[in-house]
Amino acid sequence: MFNKIAVAYNGSPEAARALAQAIHLAKVLGAELGAITVVEDLPPYAAYAVAADSTLAVTLQQDKQEYCARLQTHATETELNQGIQLKAQVLEGDPCEAIISFLLKSRTDLLVIGLHRHTSHISRLWSTVYELALDAPCSVLGVH
């Protein structure tokens, strides 16, 4: 049924729950599993900091890339401890666009995402989840 499973992993508790469920599904189904982490563009307000120090944009972007690489290492170690081999992907850009593009290219059958329960940014988070659910070229499993 599902031969290729991808999990969106950003280091949050919700993403950790999604990773655990994706590992379980991959083991049960004998499916290939990949973790996707997206390095987002710097927020618009970073322009103020860059105006003070022009090298700051590069430093901030490098920090984000290093953080995402550490997340992928953690996901890979978690998978290996569970007896599953993970294919880690670090993508750049808008999270929805990057994930949808990856799903299309990799022909993924199932996307597993963590659902945020209580947050002050609920409308933004739900719009991301909603956009992924609408535009994903595969089935989407939301994990509480």
C-alpha positions as CSV (number, residue, x, y, z in Angstrom):
1,M,0.0,0.0,0.0
2,F,2.6,2.6,1.1
3,N,6.1,1.9,-0.2
4,K,7.6,5.3,0.3
5,I,6.9,7.2,3.5
6,A,8.2,10.7,4.3
7,V,8.0,12.5,7.6
8,A,8.3,16.3,8.0
9,Y,10.8,16.7,10.9
10,N,11.6,20.1,12.4
11,G,12.7,19.0,15.9
12,S,9.4,20.0,17.6
13,P,7.6,17.6,20.0
14,E,4.9,17.2,17.3
15,A,7.4,16.3,14.7
16,A,9.0,13.8,17.1
17,R,5.6,12.1,17.5
18,A,5.2,12.0,13.7
19,L,8.7,10.5,13.4
20,A,7.8,7.8,15.9
21,Q,4.6,6.9,14.0
22,A,6.4,7.0,10.7
23,I,9.1,4.6,12.0
24,H,6.4,2.2,13.2
25,L,4.5,2.3,9.9
26,A,7.7,1.8,7.9
27,K,8.6,-1.3,10.0
28,V,5.1,-2.8,9.7
29,L,4.8,-2.1,6.0
30,G,8.4,-2.7,5.0
31,A,8.4,0.7,3.5
32,E,11.2,3.1,2.6
33,L,11.3,6.0,5.1
34,G,12.7,9.5,4.6
35,A,12.8,12.6,6.9
36,I,12.3,16.0,5.4
37,T,13.7,19.1,7.1
38,V,13.2,22.5,5.5
39,V,15.7,25.4,6.0
40,E,13.3,28.4,5.7
41,D,14.3,31.7,4.2
42,L,15.2,34.4,6.8
43,P,12.1,36.3,8.0
44,P,11.6,39.9,6.7
45,Y,12.5,41.5,10.0
46,A,16.1,40.1,9.7
47,A,16.6,42.9,7.3
48,Y,16.9,45.3,10.3
49,A,19.8,43.2,11.7
50,V,21.4,42.9,8.3
51,A,21.4,46.7,8.0
52,A,23.5,46.9,11.1
53,D,25.9,44.1,10.1
54,S,25.9,43.1,6.4
55,T,27.5,39.7,7.2
56,L,24.7,38.7,9.6
57,A,22.5,37.3,6.9
58,V,25.1,34.7,5.9
59,T,25.7,33.8,9.5
60,L,22.0,33.4,10.3
61,Q,21.5,31.2,7.2
62,Q,24.5,29.1,8.1
63,D,23.2,28.7,11.6
64,K,19.8,27.5,10.3
65,Q,21.5,25.0,7.9
66,E,23.6,23.6,10.7
67,Y,20.6,23.3,13.0
68,C,18.7,21.4,10.3
69,A,21.7,19.1,9.7
70,R,21.7,18.3,13.5
71,L,18.0,17.5,13.3
72,Q,18.6,15.1,10.4
73,T,21.4,13.4,12.4
74,H,19.0,13.0,15.3
75,A,16.3,11.6,13.1
76,T,18.8,9.2,11.5
77,E,20.1,8.0,14.9
78,T,16.5,7.5,16.1
79,E,15.7,5.4,13.0
80,L,18.8,3.3,13.3
81,N,18.0,2.5,17.0
82,Q,14.6,1.3,15.8
83,G,16.1,-0.9,13.0
84,I,15.1,1.3,10.1
85,Q,17.4,3.0,7.7
86,L,16.4,6.6,7.0
87,K,17.0,8.8,3.9
88,A,17.4,12.3,5.2
89,Q,16.6,15.3,3.0
90,V,17.3,19.0,3.9
91,L,15.3,21.3,1.6
92,E,15.4,25.1,1.3
93,G,12.7,27.7,0.8
94,D,9.0,27.9,1.7
95,P,8.1,24.8,3.7
96,C,5.0,23.9,1.8
97,E,6.5,24.5,-1.7
98,A,9.7,22.6,-0.8
99,I,7.8,19.6,0.7
100,I,5.3,19.4,-2.2
101,S,8.1,19.6,-4.8
102,F,10.1,16.8,-2.9
103,L,7.0,14.6,-2.7
104,L,6.4,14.9,-6.5
105,K,10.0,14.2,-7.4
106,S,10.4,11.3,-5.0
107,R,7.0,9.8,-5.7
108,T,6.2,9.4,-2.0
109,D,3.1,7.5,-1.1
110,L,2.5,8.9,2.4
111,L,3.5,12.1,4.2
112,V,3.4,12.0,8.0
113,I,3.2,15.3,9.8
114,G,2.8,16.3,13.4
115,L,-0.2,18.3,14.4
116,H,0.3,21.2,16.8
117,R,-2.2,21.2,19.6
118,H,-2.0,24.5,21.5
119,T,-0.1,27.4,20.2
120,S,-0.5,31.2,19.8
121,H,0.3,30.7,16.1
122,I,-2.5,28.3,15.4
123,S,-3.8,30.0,12.3
124,R,-0.3,30.0,10.6
125,L,0.3,26.4,11.6
126,W,-3.1,25.2,10.5
127,S,-2.7,27.0,7.2
128,T,0.6,25.1,6.6
129,V,-1.0,21.8,7.5
130,Y,-4.1,22.6,5.4
131,E,-2.0,23.7,2.4
132,L,0.1,20.5,2.6
133,A,-3.0,18.3,2.9
134,L,-4.6,20.0,-0.1
135,D,-1.6,20.1,-2.4
136,A,0.3,16.9,-1.5
137,P,0.3,14.4,-4.4
138,C,0.0,11.6,-1.9
139,S,-1.9,10.6,1.3
140,V,-1.3,12.7,4.4
141,L,-1.3,11.4,7.9
142,G,-1.6,13.9,10.7
143,V,-0.3,12.7,14.1
144,H,-1.4,14.1,17.5
